[in-house]
Amino acid sequence: MNDSSTYFIRGYRLAGDDGQLQSALQYIHGSAERARCMCVPGGVEMYVAKFHQFVLKRMPGTGPLHAPHCEHYDPPASESGLGVLLGDALIESTDEGVQMFVDFPLTRRRGRAIEPVGENCAPEVRAARHHMSLRAVTHYLLEQARFNRWSPAMDGKRNQGVFRKYVLEAADGVNVKNSPLVERLYIPEPYHPDDREQIRGRRRAQLALLERHGTPEEFPMALVMGEFKAAQEDTFGYRLMLKHMPDAPILIDEKLWAKTLKKFKPLFMVRQADGTPPSRILVSAIIYSPQPYCYQADAIFLTLATHQWIPLCDPCELPLLHHLVDRRRRFMKPLPYDAKEPALFPNVLLLDTGSVPTPLHVVSGFMTKRDRDAKERLKSHDGLPVWLWRAEESIPELPPPVPVHRYH
């Protein structure tokens, strides 16, 4: 989102913001020739993909080869919930994109979800495969869109339009149940009252697939992602209002909304706590259309995020991330996806402390006793004492930043 890297393409070095970069990427797009990111000596190979414009993407499995300060760096998959999914529920390929296996249906039958065709009558026996929940899909899109990382240069540059652009770009090339995810993903565009008719027309065009019923009893489903604004009680349940989508509420029956409030109660409570830094609640909803242009929720996942759109996994991480942003640190937030033991992952990775990221761990009252004990047992990382903050105490001193060395 703020590419300050340098690339080596066909004998030339080009900065990420160089006006000639698009022409160079177009030249090698579709060929066997690779660009190299020059964040480390010798560079790291990357390939070219096309969305609205040409973009450079990491070769599968090369994230840890980039320097921690690099926009393309990712820690080893084992340091987040992504590790258990790669090669199983997520299969990456530079030629075929990403195949994603999910645990929720994309078609609904009146009264119940449709069983996947052939699931119960397969002639062969197969090994059990992981399937991604709606939470894991949300984490994947936010991570691929780089909203789980921060550098001071991003300050003031994140908004609804930026969120929409990069999450849609992250979904491009992802296939779910033989269907391009980007065709089933709707993210509200920035709303302007004077353009409401045009915006409504584009929204209806994007969600037109919801009207293509295979039978009168079948309802195709789509994924909507946006920022929570309000939930208003209605005759048959509740109307979930998203920011930038004031004229198209998502309807939720009373039972589903009661479960949502129970499960995500800490997210709403932390936003009302005295002195808490500003935050957002991001909504991921699987919807269908029982009536034309009427959007009904079938499943919901909520994510607490900082004011800068950085997703959190524990409400007590909010002060720490605010502290890091305020001190102009460069960092990323590992996401747990569907991991069974998320306490083993760092809450934050500092990316500005040299050639190796520094993990930061948090112990909070929102954690189970098992997870708190797992954090307390962490003694060292690469031979160094583990940085650990107990949320009821003051935030400890942070490791100092190290100047970035760039290779040109």
PEDA-V637856 format. One record per residue. N is the residue number from 1. RES is the residue in one small letter. SS is DSSP state (H for helix, E for strand, L for the rest). PSI is psi in radians with two decimals (* if undefined). Layout:
((N:RES:SS:PSI) (N:RES:SS:PSI))
//
This chain:
((1:m:L:-0.41) (2:n:L:1.35) (3:d:L:1.86) (4:s:L:0.26) (5:s:L:2.90) (6:t:E:2.39) (7:y:E:2.57) (8:f:E:2.00) (9:i:E:2.08) (10:r:L:0.76) (11:g:L:-0.01) (12:y:E:2.57) (13:r:E:2.21) (14:l:E:2.36) (15:a:E:2.75) (16:g:L:-0.42) (17:d:L:0.26) (18:d:L:2.35) (19:g:L:-0.34) (20:q:L:-0.08) (21:l:H:-0.74) (22:q:H:-0.71) (23:s:H:-0.71) (24:a:H:-0.70) (25:l:H:-0.67) (26:q:H:-0.64) (27:y:H:-0.68) (28:i:H:-0.09) (29:h:L:2.29) (30:g:L:-0.06) (31:s:L:3.05) (32:a:L:-0.10) (33:e:L:2.45) (34:r:L:2.55) (35:a:E:2.78) (36:r:E:2.30) (37:c:E:2.18) (38:m:L:0.72) (39:c:L:-0.27) (40:v:L:2.80) (41:p:L:2.28) (42:g:L:-0.36) (43:g:L:2.99) (44:v:E:2.26) (45:e:E:2.49) (46:m:E:2.80) (47:y:E:2.88) (48:v:E:2.26) (49:a:E:2.90) (50:k:E:2.21) (51:f:L:-1.98) (52:h:L:-0.41) (53:q:L:3.09) (54:f:E:2.39) (55:v:E:2.61) (56:l:E:2.33) (57:k:E:2.66) (58:r:E:2.53) (59:m:L:2.52) (60:p:L:2.31) (61:g:L:0.10) (62:t:L:0.03) (63:g:H:-0.80) (64:p:H:-0.22) (65:l:H:-0.36) (66:h:L:2.76) (67:a:L:2.55) (68:p:L:-0.56) (69:h:L:-0.18) (70:c:L:2.50) (71:e:L:-0.49) (72:h:L:0.02) (73:y:L:2.44) (74:d:L:2.48) (75:p:L:2.93) (76:p:L:2.45) (77:a:H:-0.41) (78:s:H:-0.23) (79:e:H:0.17) (80:s:L:3.12) (81:g:L:-0.11) (82:l:L:-0.51) (83:g:L:-0.75) (84:v:L:-0.26) (85:l:L:-0.55) (86:l:E:2.32) (87:g:L:-0.05) (88:d:L:-1.41) (89:a:L:-0.32) (90:l:E:2.06) (91:i:E:1.97) (92:e:E:2.44) (93:s:E:2.40) (94:t:L:-0.40) (95:d:L:-0.68) (96:e:L:0.12) (97:g:E:-2.52) (98:v:E:2.24) (99:q:E:2.16) (100:m:E:2.26) (101:f:L:2.14) (102:v:E:2.80) (103:d:L:0.22) (104:f:L:2.61) (105:p:L:2.80) (106:l:L:0.10) (107:t:E:2.43) (108:r:E:2.38) (109:r:E:2.52) (110:r:L:2.06) (111:g:L:-0.35) (112:r:E:2.82) (113:a:E:2.56) (114:i:L:2.40) (115:e:L:2.43) (116:p:L:2.37) (117:v:L:2.31) (118:g:L:-0.01) (119:e:L:-0.61) (120:n:L:0.08) (121:c:L:0.49) (122:a:L:2.36) (123:p:L:-0.23) (124:e:L:2.87) (125:v:L:2.30) (126:r:L:2.65) (127:a:L:2.56) (128:a:L:2.36) (129:r:L:2.45) (130:h:L:2.54) (131:h:L:2.45) (132:m:E:2.35) (133:s:L:3.04) (134:l:H:-0.59) (135:r:H:-0.81) (136:a:H:-0.70) (137:v:H:-0.73) (138:t:H:-0.82) (139:h:H:-0.70) (140:y:H:-0.81) (141:l:H:-0.72) (142:l:H:-0.65) (143:e:H:-0.77) (144:q:H:-0.52) (145:a:L:-0.05) (146:r:L:0.37) (147:f:L:-0.15) (148:n:L:0.19) (149:r:E:2.79) (150:w:E:2.46) (151:s:L:2.70) (152:p:H:-0.50) (153:a:H:-0.28) (154:m:H:-0.18) (155:d:L:2.23) (156:g:L:0.10) (157:k:L:0.19) (158:r:L:2.26) (159:n:L:-3.05) (160:q:H:-0.70) (161:g:H:-0.72) (162:v:H:-0.76) (163:f:H:-0.84) (164:r:H:-0.81) (165:k:H:-0.85) (166:y:H:-0.51) (167:v:H:-0.69) (168:l:H:-0.68) (169:e:H:-0.65) (170:a:H:-0.56) (171:a:H:-0.34) (172:d:L:2.27) (173:g:L:-0.06) (174:v:E:2.26) (175:n:E:2.33) (176:v:E:2.07) (177:k:L:0.85) (178:n:L:0.39) (179:s:E:2.30) (180:p:E:2.17) (181:l:H:-0.63) (182:v:H:-0.42) (183:e:H:-0.32) (184:r:L:0.12) (185:l:E:2.16) (186:y:E:2.24) (187:i:E:2.16) (188:p:L:2.38) (189:e:L:2.76) (190:p:L:2.24) (191:y:L:2.31) (192:h:L:2.10) (193:p:H:-0.63) (194:d:H:-0.35) (195:d:H:0.31) (196:r:H:-0.62) (197:e:H:-0.74) (198:q:H:-0.70) (199:i:H:-0.75) (200:r:H:-0.70) (201:g:H:-0.74) (202:r:H:-0.64) (203:r:H:-0.79) (204:r:H:-0.62) (205:a:H:-0.73) (206:q:H:-0.63) (207:l:L:0.28) (208:a:H:-0.46) (209:l:H:-0.42) (210:l:H:-0.35) (211:e:H:-0.13) (212:r:L:1.35) (213:h:L:2.31) (214:g:L:-0.68) (215:t:L:2.95) (216:p:L:-0.27) (217:e:L:-0.04) (218:e:E:2.45) (219:f:E:1.94) (220:p:E:2.67) (221:m:L:2.77) (222:a:E:2.91) (223:l:E:2.20) (224:v:E:2.32) (225:m:E:2.30) (226:g:E:-3.03) (227:e:E:2.30) (228:f:E:2.36) (229:k:E:-0.88) (230:a:E:2.84) (231:a:E:2.09) (232:q:E:2.27) (233:e:E:2.43) (234:d:E:3.11) (235:t:L:-0.74) (236:f:L:0.33) (237:g:E:-2.15) (238:y:E:2.71) (239:r:E:1.99) (240:l:E:2.08) (241:m:E:2.24) (242:l:E:2.54) (243:k:L:2.50) (244:h:L:0.24) (245:m:L:0.94) (246:p:L:-0.36) (247:d:L:0.18) (248:a:L:1.37) (249:p:L:2.73) (250:i:E:2.14) (251:l:E:2.41) (252:i:E:2.29) (253:d:L:2.83) (254:e:H:-0.68) (255:k:H:-0.80) (256:l:H:-0.69) (257:w:H:-0.63) (258:a:H:-0.72) (259:k:H:-0.66) (260:t:H:-0.81) (261:l:H:-0.69) (262:k:H:-0.79) (263:k:H:-0.68) (264:f:L:0.39) (265:k:H:-0.75) (266:p:H:-0.53) (267:l:H:-0.74) (268:f:H:-0.60) (269:m:H:-0.72) (270:v:H:-0.50) (271:r:H:-0.33) (272:q:H:-0.03) (273:a:L:2.58) (274:d:L:2.17) (275:g:L:0.10) (276:t:L:2.39) (277:p:L:2.67) (278:p:L:2.56) (279:s:E:3.06) (280:r:E:2.76) (281:i:E:2.09) (282:l:E:2.40) (283:v:E:2.30) (284:s:E:2.11) (285:a:E:2.28) (286:i:E:2.13) (287:i:E:2.76) (288:y:E:3.04) (289:s:E:1.63) (290:p:E:-0.42) (291:q:E:2.68) (292:p:L:2.24) (293:y:L:0.41) (294:c:E:2.13) (295:y:E:2.08) (296:q:E:2.34) (297:a:E:2.37) (298:d:E:-0.49) (299:a:E:2.61) (300:i:E:2.44) (301:f:E:2.36) (302:l:E:2.47) (303:t:E:2.18) (304:l:E:2.39) (305:a:E:2.73) (306:t:E:3.03) (307:h:L:-0.42) (308:q:L:0.22) (309:w:L:0.29) (310:i:L:2.10) (311:p:E:2.55) (312:l:L:2.81) (313:c:L:-0.36) (314:d:L:2.26) (315:p:L:-0.51) (316:c:L:-0.15) (317:e:H:-0.33) (318:l:H:-0.86) (319:p:H:-0.63) (320:l:H:-0.81) (321:l:H:-0.65) (322:h:H:-0.71) (323:h:H:-0.77) (324:l:H:-0.74) (325:v:H:-0.76) (326:d:H:-0.52) (327:r:L:0.22) (328:r:L:0.78) (329:r:L:2.76) (330:r:L:2.20) (331:f:E:2.98) (332:m:E:2.71) (333:k:L:1.81) (334:p:L:2.45) (335:l:L:2.47) (336:p:L:-0.28) (337:y:L:-2.10) (338:d:L:0.42) (339:a:L:2.47) (340:k:L:-0.41) (341:e:L:1.20) (342:p:H:-0.34) (343:a:H:-0.32) (344:l:H:-0.31) (345:f:L:2.62) (346:p:L:2.55) (347:n:L:-0.60) (348:v:E:2.58) (349:l:E:2.06) (350:l:E:2.25) (351:l:L:0.09) (352:d:L:0.47) (353:t:L:0.38) (354:g:L:-2.70) (355:s:L:-0.22) (356:v:L:2.23) (357:p:L:2.66) (358:t:E:2.08) (359:p:E:2.42) (360:l:E:2.32) (361:h:E:2.55) (362:v:E:2.36) (363:v:E:2.13) (364:s:L:2.84) (365:g:L:-0.23) (366:f:L:-0.20) (367:m:L:2.70) (368:t:L:2.82) (369:k:H:-0.67) (370:r:H:-0.77) (371:d:H:-0.67) (372:r:H:-0.75) (373:d:H:-0.66) (374:a:H:-0.70) (375:k:H:-0.77) (376:e:H:-0.44) (377:r:L:-0.20) (378:l:L:2.11) (379:k:L:-0.73) (380:s:E:2.82) (381:h:E:2.05) (382:d:L:0.66) (383:g:L:-0.06) (384:l:E:2.60) (385:p:E:2.50) (386:v:L:2.34) (387:w:E:2.11) (388:l:E:2.28) (389:w:E:2.13) (390:r:E:2.09) (391:a:L:-0.37) (392:e:L:-0.09) (393:e:L:3.08) (394:s:L:2.64) (395:i:L:2.20) (396:p:L:2.89) (397:e:L:2.43) (398:l:L:2.63) (399:p:L:2.45) (400:p:L:2.63) (401:p:L:2.68) (402:v:L:2.36) (403:p:L:2.51) (404:v:L:2.33) (405:h:L:2.11) (406:r:L:2.52) (407:y:L:2.14) (408:h:L:*))
//
